[in-house]
Amino acid sequence: MKTSFIALSLPVLALVLSAQQTMPRMTAVEPPTGKVGDVVAVAGENLDKDQVKEVYLTAGNTDLKVEVTEQAGAAIKFKIPAKAVAGRYSLMILTGGKEPKLIEQPVKITVE
């Protein structure tokens, strides 16, 4: 019985790991501080257009969509939007696929 349970569990585990490996993830932002109109580069993985449909600056109840100027699997460049006020923002993405999700990323940027 244990062997059959393991055999049935392996495909499910493979599917879960596969889904986790393709999740977009931002790891660094350069420069970490910028002004309205500046172009900022974000490094990470799985950031291509199929995986990441939109990028936002978010702080509390404020979400500002940014203009993406370049996008590839390992990096995204965007302009800090005109509506951004001085402060510290987290980056948030809207994923692609059948069930798009807004996911706040573990990187932050300070707008001067």
C-alpha atoms as one frame of an Amber mdcrd trajectory, in Angstrom:
protein
   0.000   0.000   0.000   2.837   2.418   0.790   4.443   1.809  -2.596   1.215
   2.581  -4.454   0.754   5.796  -2.456   4.279   6.912  -3.346   3.763   6.016
  -7.004   0.546   8.051  -7.104   2.134  10.983  -5.253   5.120  11.408  -7.570
   3.208  12.951 -10.518   1.453  15.387  -8.173   4.761  16.347  -6.566   6.347
  16.878  -9.992   3.459  19.135 -11.005   3.759  21.203  -7.816   7.523  21.593
  -8.181   7.135  22.509 -11.834   4.626  25.238 -10.962   6.893  26.605  -8.250
   9.912  26.755 -10.536   8.165  28.983 -13.058   6.864  31.512 -10.522   8.213
  35.001 -11.309  10.543  36.367  -8.655  12.291  39.720  -8.366  15.547  39.677
  -6.408  17.152  43.124  -6.737  16.449  46.652  -7.966  19.108  49.021  -9.321
  19.356  51.805  -8.434  17.497  51.385  -5.130  16.491  55.069  -5.168  15.078
  57.150  -8.007  13.001  60.121  -9.073   9.856  60.393 -11.183  10.729  59.527
 -14.785  13.904  57.592 -13.919  14.346  54.137 -15.448  14.975  51.381 -12.923
  16.215  47.834 -13.581  14.902  44.846 -11.652  16.755  41.531 -11.706  15.134
  38.190 -11.054  13.885  35.050 -12.728  10.895  34.105 -14.870  10.163  37.782
 -15.597   9.339  37.393 -19.303   6.106  38.772 -20.801   4.277  35.433 -20.520
   4.967  35.297 -16.769   4.666  38.997 -15.828   1.878  41.017 -17.472   2.109
  44.220 -15.392   4.338  45.782 -12.724   3.221  48.114  -9.933   4.715  50.225
  -7.174   2.696  49.634  -4.031   2.597  51.258  -0.601  -0.363  50.548   1.665
  -3.508  51.397  -0.293  -1.598  52.995  -3.180  -0.876  50.920  -6.292   0.764
  52.673  -9.245   1.146  50.855 -12.550   4.562  51.483 -14.099   5.538  51.721
 -17.762   7.740  48.746 -18.621  10.420  49.822 -21.112  12.258  46.476 -21.475
  11.394  42.962 -20.386  13.234  39.631 -20.512  13.388  36.457 -18.448  16.023
  37.768 -16.028  15.256  41.508 -15.942  12.609  44.194 -16.293  13.246  47.918
 -16.787  10.532  50.440 -15.977   9.950  54.170 -15.506   8.946  55.566 -12.132
   5.449  56.980 -12.827   4.603  60.696 -12.629   2.001  60.037  -9.903   4.587
  58.570  -7.530   5.110  60.683  -4.422   8.240  60.500  -2.302   8.375  57.359
  -0.206   9.320  53.701  -0.055   7.457  51.298  -2.341   7.341  47.549  -2.769
   7.203  46.091  -6.254   4.180  44.017  -7.195   3.510  41.971 -10.315   0.430
  40.735 -12.106   1.186  37.221 -13.323   0.084  35.818 -16.651  -1.625  32.520
 -17.315  -5.104  31.146 -16.715  -5.372  32.530 -13.186  -3.539  35.886 -12.991
  -2.464  36.910  -9.486  -1.081  40.061  -7.932   2.070  39.112  -6.016   4.069
  41.548  -3.899   7.781  40.993  -4.399  10.533  41.065  -1.735  12.248  44.113
  -3.269  11.677  47.791  -2.532  12.507  51.120  -4.127  12.634  54.588  -2.623
  11.208  57.457  -4.670  12.763  60.844  -3.866
